[in-house]
Amino acid sequence: MARTSWWKSRPAGLAPIEQDRTERCHQADVSHAAALRRARAERAAREAGTAAAVPQTAPLGRTA
């Protein structure tokens, strides 16, 4: 499912520092949501007594 990127539709008046902060915040939210999905799938698999079949998503962002 394709999503519209809300951070790409922000007003042009934002300062570059604020744009960077917003982008980092969004990427952190995406990473956190992916980690929650993986953890929930792994826990459900453990409770069911099966191996977790969690599809790999895109690699998470790296920090400097």
HELIX and SHEET records of a PDB file:
HELIX    1   1 TRP A    6  SER A    9  5                                   4    
HELIX    2   2 PRO A   16  ALA A   48  1                                  33    
END                                                                             
